[in-house]
Structure formats: C-alpha cells, structure tokens
Amino acid sequence: MFPKPRLYKRGYLRLRVCSRDFTPGDPGGKQTTERHNPIMAAWGANSRTLPEGFSNNENQKMPQFSVEPAGVVTIADLMATTIAEEPAF
C-alpha cells in the first residue's frame, strides 16, 4: 500500500511511513513537495521500507539512491518496432 499524506487536525499534512510520522507541511505548498518526494523516493528505492537511520531533517544530507534500470526501452525503440510491424500500403 502506498503511503498517503493525511490532513492533521492543525492544518498540515502528516505522512506515516513504516510506523514513523513525518510532517511535510501545508497542503499544496512547495515545501511540502520538497519534503514529501525524498521520503517516498527512499521508501520506494529500499523495497518499501525506510533505510536504517533515515531522517528527513533539512540540515542533514539525504541519502542518495541510484537505480539502474534493467532492459531500458526507449521511445525510439518502440517507434522502430512499430514502423517495422506496419504493413506497407
């Protein structure tokens, strides 16, 4: 299940991930997005768990994840396959 931010009674969002609460900020704010995205990226890149010692503190450097895509299919590959499969008129 994908963690969803919930509106907290004081007017800001609260996000619960792996039994830990994060408060990204006000709904629809730029700061909220900037805080929410690293949490979800870390959660998704670590098999739906947060890495050991993960913190969303702005003063700490966020852990960097690199995901190498396996079997990348580009738009050019898809177009070439489609053109090759089309019947000639």
KEBA-545302 format. One record per residue: residue in one letter; x, y, z of N, C-alpha, C, O, CB in turn. Coordinates in Angstrom, 3 decimals. Each point is the difference from the previous one (the first is absolute). Glycine has a CB too. Layout:
N
+-----+----------+----------+----------+----------+----------+----------+----------+----------+----------+----------+----------+----------+----------+----------+----------+
| res |   n.east |  n.north |     n.up |  ca.east | ca.north |    ca.up |   c.east |  c.north |     c.up |   o.east |  o.north |     o.up |  cb.east | cb.north |    cb.up |
+-----+----------+----------+----------+----------+----------+----------+----------+----------+----------+----------+----------+----------+----------+----------+----------+
|   a |        X |        Y |        Z |        X |        Y |        Z |        X |        Y |        Z |        X |        Y |        Z |        X |        Y |        Z |
...
+-----+----------+----------+----------+----------+----------+----------+----------+----------+----------+----------+----------+----------+----------+----------+----------+
end
This chain:
89
+-----+----------+----------+----------+----------+----------+----------+----------+----------+----------+----------+----------+----------+----------+----------+----------+
| res |   n.east |  n.north |     n.up |  ca.east | ca.north |    ca.up |   c.east |  c.north |     c.up |   o.east |  o.north |     o.up |  cb.east | cb.north |    cb.up |
+-----+----------+----------+----------+----------+----------+----------+----------+----------+----------+----------+----------+----------+----------+----------+----------+
|   m |    0.842 |   -1.177 |    0.000 |   -0.842 |    1.177 |    0.000 |    0.893 |    1.249 |    0.000 |    0.970 |    0.087 |    0.753 |   -2.824 |   -1.343 |    0.472 |
|   f |    1.517 |    2.180 |   -2.053 |    0.768 |    1.225 |   -0.162 |   -0.357 |    0.990 |    1.110 |   -1.176 |    0.329 |    0.161 |    1.278 |   -0.696 |   -2.661 |
|   p |    0.881 |    0.853 |    3.271 |   -0.313 |    0.953 |    1.081 |   -0.581 |    1.306 |   -0.546 |    0.536 |    0.582 |   -0.943 |    1.307 |   -1.588 |    2.313 |
|   k |   -2.928 |    1.450 |   -0.774 |   -0.643 |    1.242 |   -0.421 |    0.057 |    1.017 |    1.129 |   -0.203 |   -0.352 |    1.162 |   -1.316 |   -0.918 |   -2.720 |
|   p |    1.790 |    2.523 |    1.228 |   -0.042 |    1.030 |    1.036 |   -1.440 |    0.235 |    0.456 |   -0.927 |    0.013 |   -0.810 |    2.988 |    1.069 |   -0.163 |
|   r |   -2.228 |   -0.904 |    2.245 |   -1.325 |    0.278 |    0.576 |    0.011 |    1.397 |    0.607 |    1.021 |    0.472 |    0.500 |   -1.419 |   -2.940 |   -0.026 |
|   l |   -0.743 |    3.108 |   -0.529 |   -0.120 |    1.335 |    0.581 |   -0.073 |   -0.124 |    1.512 |   -0.898 |   -0.649 |    0.537 |   -0.276 |    1.519 |   -2.601 |
|   y |    2.117 |   -0.250 |    2.740 |    0.067 |   -0.020 |    1.453 |   -0.935 |    1.073 |    0.537 |   -0.289 |    0.971 |   -0.698 |    2.682 |   -1.823 |    0.666 |
|   k |   -2.864 |    0.692 |    1.253 |   -1.003 |    0.896 |    0.553 |    0.454 |    1.457 |    0.108 |   -0.839 |    0.891 |    0.131 |   -0.018 |   -2.836 |    1.105 |
|   r |    2.143 |    2.201 |   -1.287 |    0.488 |    1.387 |    0.081 |    0.203 |    0.642 |   -1.366 |    0.526 |    1.110 |   -0.083 |    0.573 |   -1.710 |    2.215 |
|   g |   -1.502 |   -0.069 |   -3.194 |    0.027 |    0.602 |   -1.326 |    1.192 |   -0.360 |   -0.864 |    0.127 |    0.525 |   -1.106 |   -1.368 |    1.279 |    2.108 |
|   y |    2.114 |   -2.677 |   -0.539 |    1.121 |   -0.411 |   -0.837 |   -0.086 |   -1.503 |   -0.258 |   -0.761 |   -0.716 |    0.650 |    2.202 |    2.588 |    0.273 |
|   l |   -0.649 |   -2.328 |   -1.877 |   -0.036 |   -1.401 |   -0.379 |    0.910 |   -0.833 |    0.891 |    1.051 |    0.454 |    0.453 |   -1.562 |    0.217 |   -2.803 |
|   r |    0.078 |   -1.893 |    2.586 |    0.822 |   -0.964 |    0.721 |    0.093 |   -1.248 |   -0.860 |   -1.003 |   -0.490 |   -0.520 |    0.318 |    1.414 |    2.801 |
|   l |    1.896 |   -1.429 |   -2.423 |    0.252 |   -1.175 |   -0.823 |    0.569 |   -1.092 |    0.896 |    1.030 |    0.201 |    0.644 |   -0.626 |    1.218 |   -2.721 |
|   r |   -1.059 |   -2.560 |    2.124 |    0.482 |   -1.129 |    0.801 |    0.595 |   -1.034 |   -0.951 |   -0.685 |   -0.542 |   -0.867 |   -1.067 |    0.949 |    2.686 |
|   v |    3.059 |   -0.666 |   -1.628 |    0.719 |   -0.968 |   -0.816 |    0.768 |   -0.910 |    0.947 |    0.803 |    0.466 |    0.808 |   -0.610 |    1.147 |   -2.782 |
|   c |   -0.443 |   -2.913 |    1.870 |    0.700 |   -1.000 |    0.823 |   -0.098 |    0.356 |    1.495 |    1.002 |   -0.023 |    0.714 |    0.588 |   -0.436 |   -2.638 |
|   s |   -2.773 |    0.778 |    2.376 |   -0.279 |    0.343 |    1.398 |    0.741 |    1.243 |    0.485 |    0.188 |    0.180 |    1.203 |   -0.573 |   -2.583 |   -0.806 |
|   r |    0.803 |    3.253 |   -1.320 |    0.650 |    1.271 |    0.362 |   -0.806 |    1.141 |   -0.601 |   -0.435 |   -0.072 |   -1.150 |    2.733 |   -1.022 |    1.251 |
|   d |   -2.493 |    2.140 |    0.680 |   -0.767 |    1.152 |   -0.454 |    0.926 |    1.101 |   -0.500 |    1.016 |    0.314 |    0.620 |   -2.834 |   -0.888 |    1.008 |
|   f |    1.437 |    1.158 |   -2.776 |    0.688 |    1.152 |   -0.570 |   -1.042 |    1.079 |   -0.234 |   -1.144 |   -0.305 |   -0.335 |    2.939 |   -1.144 |   -0.761 |
|   t |   -1.416 |    2.699 |    1.268 |   -0.902 |    1.116 |   -0.261 |    0.597 |    0.855 |   -1.108 |    0.810 |    0.890 |    0.259 |   -1.652 |   -0.899 |    2.137 |
|   p |    0.437 |   -0.268 |   -3.636 |    0.565 |    0.738 |   -1.128 |   -0.360 |    1.483 |   -0.025 |    0.796 |    0.805 |   -0.484 |   -0.886 |   -2.914 |   -0.761 |
|   g |   -1.072 |    2.495 |    1.747 |   -0.366 |    1.411 |    0.004 |   -1.455 |    0.220 |   -0.358 |   -0.837 |   -0.886 |    0.168 |    3.165 |    1.429 |   -0.763 |
|   d |   -2.620 |    0.652 |    0.098 |   -1.367 |    0.360 |   -0.364 |   -0.408 |   -0.676 |   -1.308 |    0.840 |   -0.199 |   -0.878 |   -0.572 |    2.399 |    2.063 |
|   p |   -1.547 |   -2.554 |   -1.324 |   -0.466 |   -0.621 |   -1.237 |    0.231 |    0.906 |   -1.206 |   -0.337 |    1.184 |    0.035 |   -1.374 |   -2.440 |    1.284 |
|   g |    2.281 |    0.705 |   -2.376 |    0.205 |    0.730 |   -1.243 |    1.205 |    0.909 |   -0.030 |    0.217 |    0.683 |   -1.000 |   -2.602 |   -0.800 |    0.744 |
|   g |    3.172 |    0.154 |    1.303 |    1.151 |    0.888 |    0.046 |    1.231 |   -0.586 |   -0.692 |    0.146 |   -1.218 |   -0.105 |   -1.046 |    2.130 |    2.227 |
|   k |    1.774 |   -0.038 |   -2.587 |    1.232 |   -0.432 |   -0.657 |    0.891 |   -0.756 |    0.985 |    0.619 |   -1.003 |   -0.353 |   -0.754 |    2.971 |   -1.220 |
|   q |    0.190 |   -1.478 |    2.803 |    0.807 |   -0.637 |    1.029 |   -0.514 |   -1.415 |    0.291 |    0.788 |   -0.909 |    0.261 |   -0.278 |    3.172 |    0.732 |
|   t |   -1.819 |   -2.443 |   -1.039 |   -0.591 |   -1.314 |    0.220 |    0.491 |   -0.991 |   -1.034 |    0.375 |   -1.123 |    0.339 |   -2.386 |    2.197 |    0.662 |
|   t |    2.011 |   -0.667 |   -2.263 |    0.474 |   -0.864 |   -1.080 |    1.482 |   -0.308 |    0.160 |    0.428 |   -1.136 |   -0.206 |   -2.167 |    2.097 |   -1.314 |
|   e |    2.524 |    0.056 |    1.890 |    1.437 |   -0.193 |    0.161 |    0.321 |   -0.948 |    1.148 |    1.026 |   -0.679 |   -0.033 |   -0.664 |    2.960 |   -0.886 |
|   r |   -1.208 |   -2.339 |    1.918 |    0.219 |   -0.921 |    1.127 |   -0.594 |   -1.376 |   -0.265 |    0.549 |   -1.012 |    0.437 |   -0.556 |    2.966 |    1.105 |
|   h |   -1.106 |   -1.993 |   -2.252 |   -0.709 |   -1.255 |   -0.271 |    0.768 |   -0.880 |   -0.994 |    0.121 |   -1.207 |    0.211 |   -2.295 |    2.382 |    0.241 |
|   n |    2.689 |   -0.588 |   -1.520 |    0.637 |   -0.781 |   -1.055 |    1.211 |   -0.808 |    0.468 |    0.104 |   -1.166 |   -0.380 |   -0.897 |    2.886 |   -1.191 |
|   p |    1.716 |   -1.176 |    2.372 |    1.126 |   -0.827 |    0.461 |   -0.422 |   -1.169 |    0.894 |    0.614 |   -1.067 |   -0.029 |    0.793 |    3.099 |   -0.116 |
|   i |   -2.453 |   -1.821 |    0.931 |   -0.489 |   -1.083 |    0.857 |   -0.503 |   -1.145 |   -0.864 |    0.350 |   -1.159 |    0.223 |   -0.970 |    2.806 |    1.585 |
|   m |   -0.202 |   -1.313 |   -2.797 |   -0.567 |   -1.034 |   -0.859 |    1.066 |   -0.644 |   -0.885 |   -0.076 |   -1.196 |   -0.284 |   -2.099 |    2.428 |    0.304 |
|   a |    3.165 |   -0.457 |   -0.457 |    1.081 |   -0.567 |   -0.809 |    0.813 |   -0.998 |    0.816 |    0.345 |   -1.073 |   -0.494 |   -0.243 |    3.187 |   -0.863 |
|   a |    0.204 |   -1.767 |    2.601 |    0.759 |   -0.906 |    0.863 |   -0.819 |   -1.254 |    0.301 |    0.542 |   -1.105 |    0.025 |    0.680 |    3.066 |    0.988 |
|   w |   -2.512 |   -1.794 |   -0.786 |   -0.887 |   -1.120 |    0.286 |   -0.084 |   -0.949 |   -1.199 |    0.075 |   -1.218 |    0.162 |   -1.391 |    2.678 |    1.411 |
|   g |    1.163 |   -0.901 |   -2.767 |   -0.128 |   -0.823 |   -1.205 |    1.303 |   -0.671 |   -0.398 |   -0.010 |   -1.136 |   -0.474 |   -1.790 |    2.646 |   -0.272 |
|   a |    2.918 |   -0.824 |    0.932 |    1.292 |   -0.553 |   -0.408 |    0.510 |   -1.056 |    0.970 |    0.923 |   -0.747 |   -0.326 |   -0.412 |    2.911 |   -0.769 |
|   n |   -1.093 |   -2.233 |    2.268 |    0.472 |   -0.936 |    1.016 |   -1.045 |   -1.088 |    0.265 |   -0.199 |   -0.408 |    1.145 |    1.577 |    2.244 |   -0.106 |
|   s |   -2.032 |   -2.298 |   -2.086 |   -0.988 |   -1.088 |    0.095 |   -1.112 |    0.298 |    1.000 |   -0.344 |   -0.838 |    0.833 |    2.147 |   -0.754 |   -1.443 |
|   r |   -2.349 |    2.778 |    0.516 |   -1.134 |    0.435 |    0.817 |    0.281 |    0.018 |    1.500 |   -0.888 |   -0.256 |    0.814 |   -0.561 |   -0.650 |   -2.578 |
|   t |    2.685 |    1.208 |    2.113 |    0.363 |    0.263 |    1.385 |    0.942 |    1.193 |   -0.008 |    0.653 |    0.270 |   -1.008 |   -0.935 |   -2.721 |    1.699 |
|   l |    0.354 |    3.155 |    0.409 |    0.941 |    1.108 |    0.077 |    1.369 |   -0.532 |    0.388 |    0.095 |   -0.912 |    0.821 |   -1.944 |    2.512 |   -0.200 |
|   p |    2.915 |   -1.046 |   -1.197 |    1.344 |   -0.450 |    0.352 |    0.292 |    0.231 |    1.477 |   -0.579 |    0.883 |    0.633 |    1.327 |   -0.399 |   -2.965 |
|   e |    0.152 |   -1.286 |    2.864 |    0.407 |    0.134 |    1.401 |    0.552 |    1.404 |    0.232 |    0.861 |    0.460 |   -0.750 |   -0.354 |   -2.942 |    0.898 |
|   g |   -0.988 |    3.152 |    0.869 |    0.480 |    1.334 |    0.328 |   -0.539 |    1.102 |   -0.903 |    0.543 |    1.105 |    0.000 |    1.472 |   -2.195 |    0.852 |
|   f |   -3.063 |    0.820 |   -1.619 |   -0.554 |    1.009 |   -0.903 |   -0.585 |    1.147 |    0.800 |   -0.707 |   -0.214 |    0.984 |    0.219 |   -1.547 |   -2.702 |
|   s |    0.785 |    2.974 |    1.295 |   -0.540 |    1.188 |    0.632 |   -0.356 |    0.991 |   -1.086 |    0.730 |    0.132 |   -0.982 |    0.628 |   -0.511 |    3.079 |
|   n |   -2.450 |    1.066 |   -1.939 |   -0.397 |    1.016 |   -0.962 |    0.322 |    1.387 |    0.535 |   -0.660 |    0.977 |   -0.354 |   -1.154 |   -2.480 |   -0.505 |
|   n |    2.825 |    1.586 |    1.708 |    0.445 |    1.274 |    0.536 |    0.661 |    0.801 |   -1.116 |    0.876 |   -0.516 |   -0.694 |   -0.562 |   -0.490 |    3.001 |
|   e |   -0.720 |    2.254 |   -2.487 |    0.546 |    0.821 |   -1.087 |    1.494 |    0.266 |    0.171 |    0.694 |    0.244 |   -0.987 |   -2.935 |    0.813 |    0.735 |
|   n |    2.750 |   -1.100 |    1.483 |    1.406 |    0.276 |    0.233 |    0.893 |   -1.185 |   -0.351 |    1.204 |    0.165 |   -0.197 |   -1.887 |    1.408 |    1.985 |
|   q |    0.095 |   -2.772 |   -1.867 |    0.776 |   -1.176 |   -0.343 |   -0.091 |   -0.243 |   -1.496 |   -1.017 |    0.295 |   -0.629 |    0.621 |   -1.283 |    2.911 |
|   k |    1.460 |    0.452 |   -2.841 |   -0.004 |   -0.348 |   -1.413 |   -0.822 |   -1.278 |   -0.179 |    0.186 |   -0.978 |    0.724 |    2.095 |    2.071 |   -1.087 |
|   m |   -3.174 |   -1.068 |   -0.593 |   -0.845 |   -1.148 |   -0.256 |    0.820 |   -1.108 |   -0.655 |    0.895 |    0.285 |   -0.796 |   -2.912 |    1.216 |    0.564 |
|   p |    1.724 |   -2.769 |    0.559 |    0.721 |   -1.082 |   -0.663 |   -0.312 |    0.003 |   -1.488 |   -1.149 |    0.183 |   -0.401 |    1.102 |   -1.547 |    2.513 |
|   q |    1.057 |    1.162 |   -2.913 |   -0.178 |   -0.015 |   -1.450 |   -0.132 |   -1.442 |   -0.481 |    0.783 |   -0.867 |    0.389 |    0.535 |    3.018 |   -0.620 |
|   f |   -2.289 |   -2.393 |   -0.597 |   -0.228 |   -1.328 |   -0.546 |    0.157 |    0.062 |   -1.503 |   -0.452 |    0.945 |   -0.647 |   -1.101 |   -1.545 |    2.541 |
|   s |    2.183 |   -0.395 |   -2.432 |    0.065 |   -0.090 |   -1.446 |   -0.610 |   -1.332 |   -0.400 |    0.430 |   -1.059 |    0.456 |    1.647 |    2.531 |   -0.579 |
|   v |   -3.063 |   -1.406 |   -0.717 |   -0.682 |   -1.193 |   -0.464 |    0.351 |   -0.180 |   -1.467 |   -0.325 |    0.838 |   -0.841 |   -1.575 |   -0.559 |    2.522 |
|   e |    2.562 |   -1.374 |   -1.968 |    0.366 |   -0.302 |   -1.377 |   -1.154 |   -0.754 |   -0.650 |   -0.333 |   -1.104 |    0.429 |    2.809 |    1.031 |    0.154 |
|   p |   -3.085 |    0.652 |   -1.606 |   -1.107 |   -0.695 |   -0.656 |    0.507 |   -1.214 |   -0.774 |    1.016 |    0.056 |   -0.692 |   -2.274 |    2.112 |    0.524 |
|   a |    0.528 |   -3.250 |    0.306 |    0.361 |   -1.225 |   -0.714 |   -0.810 |   -0.077 |   -1.283 |   -1.226 |    0.109 |    0.034 |    1.796 |   -1.294 |    2.132 |
|   g |    0.095 |    1.001 |   -3.289 |   -0.701 |   -0.139 |   -1.274 |   -0.753 |    1.254 |   -0.392 |   -1.213 |   -0.046 |   -0.202 |    1.013 |   -2.363 |    0.654 |
|   v |    0.884 |    3.509 |   -0.562 |   -0.630 |    1.270 |   -0.324 |   -0.546 |   -0.037 |   -1.429 |    0.696 |   -0.383 |   -0.940 |    0.853 |    1.583 |    2.539 |
|   v |   -2.802 |   -0.794 |   -1.735 |   -0.627 |    0.113 |   -1.313 |   -0.244 |    1.483 |   -0.248 |   -0.704 |    0.658 |    0.766 |   -0.395 |   -2.974 |   -0.604 |
|   t |    1.675 |    2.831 |   -1.219 |   -0.159 |    1.422 |   -0.303 |   -1.167 |    0.204 |   -0.958 |   -0.514 |   -0.949 |   -0.591 |    2.978 |    1.324 |    0.948 |
|   i |   -2.864 |    0.870 |   -0.497 |   -1.067 |    0.336 |   -0.944 |    0.436 |   -0.335 |   -1.413 |   -0.805 |   -0.462 |   -0.809 |   -0.012 |    2.289 |    2.327 |
|   a |    2.092 |   -1.597 |   -1.822 |    0.525 |   -0.325 |   -1.330 |   -0.121 |   -1.494 |   -0.278 |   -0.326 |   -0.388 |   -1.122 |    1.915 |    2.327 |    1.274 |
|   d |   -1.333 |   -2.786 |    0.846 |   -0.149 |   -1.449 |   -0.172 |   -1.446 |   -0.366 |   -0.305 |   -0.268 |   -0.817 |   -0.882 |    2.191 |    0.439 |    2.445 |
|   l |   -2.858 |    0.987 |   -0.829 |   -1.416 |   -0.276 |   -0.227 |   -0.452 |    0.447 |   -1.388 |   -0.757 |   -0.700 |   -0.672 |    0.366 |    0.941 |    3.124 |
|   m |    0.863 |    0.928 |   -2.872 |   -0.368 |    0.502 |   -1.337 |    0.577 |   -0.894 |   -1.086 |   -0.684 |   -0.298 |   -0.979 |    0.601 |    2.643 |    1.871 |
|   a |    1.324 |   -2.775 |   -0.737 |    0.622 |   -0.863 |   -1.003 |   -0.758 |   -1.318 |   -0.119 |   -0.201 |   -0.502 |   -1.105 |    2.433 |    1.556 |    1.578 |
|   t |   -2.652 |   -1.615 |    0.656 |   -0.760 |   -1.254 |   -0.019 |   -1.349 |    0.210 |   -0.659 |   -0.433 |   -0.830 |   -0.798 |    1.596 |    0.069 |    2.881 |
|   t |   -1.833 |    1.856 |   -1.763 |   -1.310 |    0.291 |   -0.584 |    0.107 |    0.192 |   -1.508 |   -0.823 |   -0.529 |   -0.748 |    0.104 |    1.586 |    2.905 |
|   i |    1.707 |   -0.318 |   -2.610 |    0.175 |    0.247 |   -1.434 |    0.327 |   -1.293 |   -0.714 |   -0.482 |   -0.229 |   -1.109 |    1.261 |    2.562 |    1.574 |
|   a |    0.030 |   -3.182 |    0.144 |    0.366 |   -1.261 |   -0.631 |   -1.176 |   -0.949 |   -0.098 |   -0.051 |   -0.826 |   -0.912 |    2.348 |    1.118 |    1.771 |
|   e |   -3.246 |   -0.193 |    0.064 |   -1.163 |   -0.913 |    0.008 |   -1.161 |    0.492 |   -0.834 |   -0.914 |   -0.775 |   -0.281 |    1.601 |    0.068 |    2.521 |
|   e |   -0.687 |    1.978 |   -2.650 |   -1.117 |    0.524 |   -0.793 |    0.046 |   -0.578 |   -1.402 |    1.063 |   -0.102 |   -0.611 |   -1.072 |    2.225 |    1.957 |
|   p |   -1.170 |   -2.505 |   -1.850 |   -0.044 |   -0.507 |   -1.380 |    0.234 |    1.143 |   -0.997 |   -0.463 |    1.121 |    0.210 |   -1.136 |   -2.956 |    0.503 |
|   a |    2.300 |    1.544 |   -1.765 |    0.254 |    1.001 |   -1.051 |   -1.235 |    0.182 |   -0.842 |   -0.641 |   -0.983 |   -0.372 |    3.067 |    0.390 |    0.324 |
|   f |   -2.774 |    1.808 |   -0.258 |   -1.190 |    0.284 |   -0.819 |    0.401 |    0.372 |   -1.378 |   -0.857 |    0.275 |   -0.840 |   -0.386 |    0.460 |    2.823 |
+-----+----------+----------+----------+----------+----------+----------+----------+----------+----------+----------+----------+----------+----------+----------+----------+
end
